Amino acid sequence: MSYTFQTLKVTFSSQHVLHVELNNPERLNTFDLTLWNDVKECFMQIDGDAAVRVVVVSGAGRLFSAGIDFNTLSKINESEVEDFARKAYYLRRFIKMFQDSFTAIESCNKPVIAVVHNACIGAGVELIAACDIRYCSQDAYFCIKEVDLGLAADIGTLQRLPKIVGNNSLVRELCFTGRKFSSTEALNFGLVNKILQTKEIALSEAFKTASIIASKSPVAIVGTKHLLNYSRDHSVNEGLEYTALWNSAMLNSKDLIEAFKSSMEKVKPTFAKL
């Protein structure tokens, strides 16, 4: 399967591990309409690619992402529609389009590891909040910038960050003030798993983790991500009921036999593509 996008560089770093790089460094990887669309199309394509088992996302250039492109915001607000209801309907379509881009990451059936270096601002935070695992370099800093632009964050931070961090008071402080917070603070309250000294070391660590995940049963990994997302948004009992239904089918996989056999024989298992 070919991955060709104007604002993304997509390559296989190793077998079954795909590297998706925000690749508009001259514009500081800001999110214009092209990048929004490329992210959505890329992850929809990844979702159906049996050769991919794990994805690593990073940013090219001197920083991860400076957030939304101001020209894009201006164009959206330049609608010539005068009727209030029709203008609201027009704007809602754009907001939903942006939301769908990052929801495509969250709903993609492959685990996604984000690697942040230097600045991760606004839409950058919303992107990594849709990922499964987050690493960063020591120089990374984060900012939920939207209040300084005169709007509430609307692409997923307000919905996802409280469930990632588990500290509603801190989330509200960060979202209300728009202040920067460091890699150390991000680690301490659980936004990132690890801080590595440099971007290169962080990427290396992410690829190492990705390779471990890619060696597991793809049926098990897909099911685990799907069930974690479902259970996050439902009660414990609903999650258990749904998991029982899901695994009543998935336990019929040959991967179960392969995993058991390789464990008994103390050899590395080999799993078929999904």
N, C-alpha and C positions, 0 to 999 in steps of 0.2 A: 504494500500500500504506500502511495506517495504522499508526502506531507510538504506542500508548497504554499507558503503564506508570505504576504508582503511584510508583516511586522513580527513574525516569529521565525526562529531558526530551530528546526526540529531534526534531531539525529538520534540514532541508537548509540548509547554509550557502551553498552554490552548487550549480550543476548537477553531479550525480553525487557530491557530497561530503556525507556525513551526519555531523552532530554529535550524539554521544551523551554526555549530561551526567549524572553521578551527582547526583541531585537530592533529597537529604534533608539539607540543610545544618543544620537544627536538631539532628540527631543526628550531625553531623560526617561525614556519608556513611559511617557505619558499616554493616557488612554484616549485616543481619538476614535472616530467611528470605525476606522479600519481595524484597529487593535481589538476593540470590543467584538467585532464580528469574527476576526481571526481566532480569538480565544474560544468562542462558542463553537465554530466550525471544527476547530482542531480537536477539542475534547469530545465532540459528538463522533468524530471519526475514530478517535482512540477507543471509545466505548465499544465499537464494533470490530476492532482489530485484534484478532486472536494472537498475533505475534507480540503484542504488548501486554506485560503483566504488571509493570510499575512505571510511574512517571515521576521525573524530577523537574521542577520548575525553578528557573533562576532568571536574573536580568543581566543583559549585556551592558558593558560600559561601567561608568563610575558609581552607579547606584541601581537599586532594584527597580523602583518606580517613584516618580514625583507626583503621581496621582492622575486626576482627570485633566485632559487638555482644555485650557480655558477657551480656546476658539470653538471647541465642540459645545461647551456650555452656552457660549454666545449665540451660536447658530440655532440651537434648540429654542432659545428665548426670543429669536427674531421672527417667530411665526407671524404671518400677516393675518391670521384668523382673528377676527375681532370678537366674535361671540364667546363669552366666558366658558360656557359648557363645552363648546367645540375645541377651544384652545386647551382646556383641561384634558379632554379626551386625547388630543394630539400629544400632549406632554406625557400622559400616562403610557402611551405606546413606546416612547423612547425609554422611559424608566424601566418598563417591563423588558425591553430589549437588552438593556444593560444588566438587569438582574439575571436574565436567562443565560448570559455569558458565564457568570460565575457559578450559577446553579448547575451548569453543564459540567463543571469541575467536581462539584459535590456529588452529583448523581452519576458521574462516570464510574463504571464498575471496577476500575483499576485504582489502587491506592496512589495518592499524589503527595509527594514530598516537596515542600517549598524551601528554597535556600535564599535567605535575605542577606544582602550586604548593603552597607551605607543606608541611604534613606528609603523608607517604606511609608509612603504618605497616602492618606485618603483612599483612593481606589486600590492602591497596593495592599493596604490592610484588609480591605474587603476581599481581595483575591486570596490572600493567604488564609483568611478565616474560612474559606471554602475548601481548603486543602486538608489532608488527613494528618500530616506530620509537618512540623516546622522547625528548621534549624536556622541559625544566623551566625554571621561573623561578629567579632568583637566590636567593630565600628558601626554596627547596625543601630539605627534608631527608628522609632515609629511615631506616627502622628495621625490621629483621627481628625482630619483637618476641616471637615465639612462645615462646622459651625462658623469658622472664619470666612467661609464663602457665602454665608447667609442661608444655609439650608441644613436640614437634618440628613445624616447619612442614610442613603436609601437603596443601597445595592446589597446589603446583607450584614454589615457590621453590627447593627443594633439587634439583629435577630440571632446571629451566630456567636458573637463574642461573649455574651453572658453565659452561654452554654459551654464555651471552651474554658473560660477563666474561673467561673464559679464564685466570683466576688462582685456582686451587683453594684455595691457602693463604689468600688474602684472603676468599674466600667462606666458608671454615670459620671464620675469625676473626669475621666479621660475624654468622654464624648461631649460633656458640657464645656470643658475648658479648651479643648483642642491643643493641649500642651504636648510637647515631645516627651517620649519616654525611652530610656536606654535599653540596650540588649540585656543588661543585668536585671532591670526591672521586669522586662518581658519574660525572662527566665523565672524570676521569683514568683510571679503570679500565674505562670503556666501557659503563656501564649506560645513560647518556643520550648522545645525539648532540650536543646543544647546550644551553647555558644562555642564557636571555634575561632581560632586566632585570626584567620584570614578567609576570604571568599573561597580561595582554592582549596583550603583544608576543609571548609564546610561542605563544598561540593563533593570532595573525595569521601567524606563521611556519609553524605546522603547517598552517593552511588554504592557505597559499601552496604548500607541498610537496604537499599533497593535490591541489590543482588541477593541478599538473604531472603527478602520477601518473594523475589522472583523464583527462588528455588523451591518454594512451597507449592502445594496443590492449588492451581488456579481456581478450582471449584470452591475450595475452602476459603481462599482469600476474598473472592468475589462475594461469597455468602457472608463472611465476617464483616466486610464494609457495609453491605446492604443492611444487615441486621443491626449493626451499631447505629446507623443513621435512622432506621425505623424506631429502634428502642429509645433513642434520644428524644424523639418527638411523641412518644406514647407512654402510657403507664407501664409499670413492671408487668402486670398481668397481661396486658395487651401484647407486650413484647414477647412474653413467654409463649402465648398462644400462637402468635405469628411465626415464631422460631420453630415451634413444633411442626407447623404446617410446611414451612420452608424445608426443614431437614428431613421430613418424611419423604421428600423427593431426592434431596441432595445426598442422603446417606446411601443411595443406590449407585453412587459413582464408583468407577474402577480405581479412582485415586485412593479410596479408603483401603483397598486391598494392597495397592502398591506401597502406601505409607507403612502399613503393618508389616508387609513382607520385607521391605528394606530395613526397617527397624530391627526385626528379628535377625536378619543377615548382616546387620551393621554395615550397610552400603548406602550410598547416596541414591535417593529415589529419582526416577525420571517420570515426569508427568506429561501427558499429552496436552496440546493446546486446548484452550477452552472450547 
